[in-house]
Amino acid sequence: MGLKKVWIETYGCQMNKAESKAFQILFETSGWIISEKETDADIILLITCSVRNKAEERIWGRIGHFRHLKKNHNFKLIITGCMAERLKERIITRAKEVDIVIGNFQKHRLVEICDNSLKKKEPQTINHTAVYANKDRYSFYSLHGKKHFKAFVPIMHGCNNYCSYCIVPYVRGPEISRPPLEILEEISRLDKNNIKEITLLGQNVNSYSYSYNSANIDFTEICEKIIKSVNKIKWIRFLTSHPKDFPQKLISVIAENPSLCNHIHLPVQHGSDHILKKMNRGYRLYDYMKLVEFIKKKINDIALTTDILIGFPGETEKDFQATLTLMNEIEFDDAFIYRFSRREGTKAASFCDTVPEELKLDRLSQIIDLQRKISKKKKENKIGKITDVLIESISKKEKKELLGRTEHDEMVVFSGNPDKIGSFTRVRLVSLCGNTFKGKDLLCPGN
């Protein structure tokens, strides 16, 4: 057949990005080439997200794009990921140009399915092969290339929480934790391959729990084992945490171990107990505030980021004001803020007391403006400080500058040698441009 080329597009969460990287390596080790142009590919693979309507609308738009591309180019269009899991039948019925739909629980067969699809001799018109989920199987994707210095390591997948607005439990299944030995073996390989930073992944990563030989390993314990096992890996991060599952002993481990980054993403979602209950979040605002208080008391120089969901059904002006109060009291370093989007199949999809779209957008704008002011103030207070930075790339805006990130996951640009990409340096934060620091590399000769 000759060379086989695949073009991969990835949307959504860090778990999707980790799987995308693993798929790329699996394709390459199976004799495929990662195409540099979509028009040269034999397979177009879209790894999709389903967490909000906007994410799915974007995929429908990309499908439309490839529909037109198919008029002049010969390739198979394959859809996988959470949208594929949620909308298999709809994609097949609505999008005649889609050749194969692979749900979340058949992705371990991805390369095999792509190989088989190219062997078939059907006409270029419609070739609908629905590959349905086999929910008794799921593979963790955690391979990484040798040229990289950062890695995502999935340690669990799925969710048992069933927040009323969230589709994740339906498309990712229940929580399943990966065996500790398997995790440690992979991280050992990464450590030997000069990886500098890892991020432990899970839909609810601190719910990690693995039982064997009458013993149980929880998230704090697996973190401690990882810390003891690494030499070259300097920074360890984790995403995403659920406030109801965040143990105090984990906070102590972060405080005592420099390799665990002083950055915690802790989604609060809302500042009203009334709305938190409707969301089925499993905690009260008081519980969240006490947890944050303990974190700030135990960990010096901690950065806290969060998620805020505005416009949830039943949200009153009082509820909204409670969220503004929460943000002013905690002063998150940053926040991912979004408005409620009805997800078919979730409990909240049946709630009738919806917030008018105009009001929802107005509240969203107020929340975003407040967070921008808080984030700017907190960043300005860091000007003049010296911090470690992991150099990631050449700056897109200024080719003579390097781009790096701090332990708090903040971007910094500074003059330096591109040969230092993938290494750590010491940087003084000298100014702020938008959300990005301007810095001075203290380890660079001449600075």
N, C-alpha and C positions, 0 to 999 in steps of 0.2 A: 504493500500500500504506500510505502514511503513515509515521510515524516508526518506525524500527527500533531496538530497544534490546537491548544485550548486557550480561550480568552476568559478570564475570571473577573466578575464584578461582585463586590461584597458590600452589603448594606447592614446597618444595625449595630448590635452590641459587640463588646470585646470578645465574647464567646464566638460569634460569627467570624471575627477577624482571626482568632486563633485557629478555627477550623479551616478558614481560607488558606492560611499559610501552610497548614498540614496537607490540605488537598494539593496545593502547588507542588510540594515535595513528593507526594505520592504519585502525581502525574509524571513528574520528571524522572523518578526512579522506575516508572513503568514504561519509559520510552517516549513520552510525550514532550513537546516543546511548549513553553509558555509564550503565547503569541504577543508580539509587540503592537499589533494592530488588530482590531476586531474584524476587519475585512479579510484578514489572512487566516482566520481560525476555521478549523473543522468543527469545533464545539464552542458554543457560547454558553457559559455557565453563570447563572445569576443566583447568588446566595442571599436570600431575602429575609426581611424583618417583618413582624406583624404586630408590633407593640402598639402602633397607632395608625389611624387612617392615612395620615400623610405618608407614612413609610410604604404602605401598600399602593397608594396612588402613584408614588414615584415608580414603583415596579411596573404598574400598568402602563405608565408612560414609556418606560424602557422597552417593554414588550412591543408597544406600538412602533418604536424606533426600529426594532429588529424585524418587524413585519415588513417595513419598507426596504430594509437592507436585504432581506431574503429575495427580493425581486431580481437582484443582480449578483447575488453571492450564494454559494452553496455551503450551508452549515446546518448543524442541528442545534436547536435552542432548548436548553435544559434549565428547569427551575427547581431549586431546592431551598431548604431552610424553613423558617416558621410560617411564612405566608403559604408556601407549598403544602405544609402540613395542614394548615387551617382551611385552605380553599382549593383542594385538589380538583374536585369535580367542577367547580366554577371556572378554574383556569382552563381545564380541558374543553369545557363547553364554549367558553367565551373567546379563548385565544387559540384559533386554529393553527397559528404558526408555531405554537409550542409543541415540541416533539415528545418531551419526557418531563414528568413531574415526579420528584423524589421527596418524600416526606422525611421528617427528622430522624426516623428510626430505621431508615434504609440507606443512610449516607455511607455506611461502611462498604457498600457495594458500588460506590460512585464511579470509580475508574473502570471497574468491570462492566458496568452499564454503558459507559461511554464507548468503550472498546466494541461492545456488541452492537451498539447503534450504528457504528460506521461500517460494519460488515453487512448490514441489511441493504437490500437493493430496491427499496420502495422508491417511487417517484418523489420528486422534490416537493410535491404538494403537501398534504397533511399526513403526518405519521404520529398518531396519538398512542403513546404507551404510558399508561398510568401505573406508576410503581407505588403501591400503597404501603403504609407503615406496618411493620411487624414489631409490635410494642414489647416483645420479650427480648429484644436485642437493642443495644446502643453502644457505640464505640466512643471512647474519649479521644479527641484529636489533639495531639500535643507534640507533633514533630516540629523541628526547627532547623533552619539552614545553618551552615557553618560560618557564613559571612555576617551573621547578625550579632548584635550585642545586647538586645532586649528580647525577652520571650514571655509569652502568655502560657501559663500552665493550668489547664482545667483540672480541678480536683474533685468536682462534683457537678451534677447537672440536675435540672428539674426543680420543682417547687411544690411544697405542700401547703402553702399559706392561703391560696385562693382569695387574694384581695379582690374585692367586688368589681374593680375596674380593669383587672389585668387578665390578659389572654395567655400568659406564659405557662401556667400549669396545664393548660389544654393542648398546647403545641409542643411543650418540652417534656411533659409527663411528670411523675412524682420524683422526689429527691432520691438520687442514687449517688453514693460516695465512692470514690475510687480507692483501691487498696493502698495503704500507706507505703508499702514496699515499692509498689509500682511508681508512686509519686517520687519517692526518694531516689530511685534508680534513674528516673528521667532527669531530675534536677542535678544529680551527680554528672550525667552526660553533659548537661548544659554548662555546669561549672568547669568541666574539663575543656569545653569548647569556647572558653573565654567570654561567656555571657556575663554581663555586668549587672543586669537588673531583670528580675522576674516578677510577674504579676500572677498571683493565684486567683483563679476564676471559678465562679459558681453563681447561679442565679441568686442563691442565698448562701454565700461562701462560708459565713460563720455558723451555719447549720451543719457543717461537715461532721459526720459521725460514721465510724467504721468499727464493726464488732467482729472479733475473731478470738478463738480460744478463751471464751468467757471474759475477754477484756474489751474495753471500748476506747477508741482514740477519737477525741473531739478536735475541734479546730485549733484551740490553743495548743494542744499537745502536738499536732502535726506541724504547727509553726515552730515549736521548740525543737523538734527533730530536724526540720529543714535548716534552722539557724546553725545547729551543731554540725551539720553535714557539709556546709559550703565553705569555700576558701576564696575564690575569685569573685563570686557574686556579692556585690556590696549592698545593693538595695533590694528589699523584698516588699512588694505591695500586695493588696488583695481587694477584690471587687466581687460582688457588691454585698454590703452588710445589711441585715435587718435589725432594727433597734431592739426588738423583743428577744433576739437571740445573742445579743452582744454581752459576753460575760466580763465581770470585773477582772478576773484573772488574766484575760487577754490584754486588758489595758495595762496591767502591771508588766506583762511580757514586752509590750511595745516600749514602755518607759525604760526598761532595763536593757534593751538590745538595740544598739544603733543600726543594725542591718534592717530592722523593720521600720519603714519610713514613717515619720511623724505626720502622716496625712491619712485621715479617715474619711471615707465617703459614707455618710450615714443618712439615708433618705428619711426625712420626716413626713413628707407629702402634704401635711396641713397643720394649721395651728389651732384647730377647733376639735374638742373631744366629740362633739356631735358629728362632725364629718369623718373623723378618724374611725368612729364606730361604724358608720355607714360604709366606709371603705373596707372594713374588716381587717384593720391593721394590727389588732391584738395588743395595743398599748394605749395608755392615756398620755396626754401632753405632759402631765406631771412626771411620768416615768421617763419620758424622753429628756426632759429638762434635768432631772437628777442624774441621768446617764452622762449628759454633756458636762454637767458640773463636775462629776467625778473624773471624766477624761481630762478636762482642763486643769484640774487639781493635781493629777498624777503625772501628766506628760507635759514637759516644758516645750514651748514653741510648737504646739500642735496646730495643724491646719485642718479645719473641718469644712467639708463641702456636703451638699445635700441635693435632694430632688423636691420640688414643690409642684403640686397639681392644683390648679385653680379652675373654678367653675364646675366643681362636682355637683351632681344633682342635689338640690336641697340647700346649697350654700347660701346663707343669708349675709346681709351686710355685717352683722355681728361676727359671723364665722370668718369673713374676709378680714375684718379688722383684727381679729385674734391672730391671724397669720402674719399680718404686718407687725404686730406686737412681738410675736415670736422671733421674727427676723431681726428686729431692732435689738432684742435682748441678747440673742446668741451671736449675732454678727458673723454669719458664715463667710468663709473666705471666698466661696463661689457657690453658685447653685444652678442646677439645670431646671428651668422653669417651663412648664407647658400647661396647656389648657385641656380640660376633659374632652375626650373623644370617645364616642360610643363604640364599644367593641362587641360585635355580634357574638353571642355565646357566653358572655360574662353576665353576672348577676346585675351589675349596674346598667346593663342595656335595657332592663325592664323598668328602671326607675322613671317615674313620670314627671317628677318635680324638677325639670331641667331649668338651668339658668339661661336666659336669653343670650344669644350669641353676641350681641352688641355689648351687653353688660360683662360678659365673660372676657371679651377682648379688652375692655376698659380696665378691668381688674388685673388682667395679665400684664398690661402695660405698666400699671402702678407698681406691681411686684417686681418687674424687671428693672424699672427705674430705681427702686429702692436698693436692690441688690447691686446694681452698678455703682451706686454711690458708696455702699459699704465696701465693696471689693476695691474700689479706687482708694479709699481711705486706708484700708489695711495694707495695700501694696505701697502706698506713699510712705507709710510708717517703716517700711523695710529698707528704704533708700539709705545707702551708707553702710549697710550690713555686708558681711562677707559670708559666702555660702558655697558649699560644694555643688557642682553642676556636672551632669552627664551630657557630653557633647553629642548631639544627634545628627546634625546635617549642616550643610551650607544654607545660610538664610535665603529664602526665596526672594526677598525684597532687595537685599544687598549682598551681592556675590562675594564681597570681600569680608563678610562677617560670618560667624558661625552661630548656629542655633542650638541651645541646650535647654535642659529642664532642671529645676531645683528639686530637692526632696519633697517640697510641697506641690510639685507638679506644675510649677509656674515657668513660663517661657522667658528665656534670657538670650539676647543677641550681643555679640562682642567680637572684636577683632582677634584673629587667631589662625593657626595653621590647620588646613583641612586634614592633614595627616593625623590630627588628634581626635578626629571623629571616632566615637566609640570608647572614649576614655573619659576619666574624671579630671576636673580642674577646680581651682579655687577662684571665685569671681567676686568682685565687689560690685554691688548694685548701685549704679550711679544716677540713674534717672528712669522715668517711666514714659513709654509711648503707647497709648491705648492700654491694652492688657499685657504688653510685653515690656520687660525690663531691658534697659541698656546697661551693659556691664563692662568691667575691665578685668581681663584675665591676669591674675596675680602671678601665675606660674609661667607666663609667656615672656621670654627674654625681650627686653626693650620696653615692656609695659611698666 
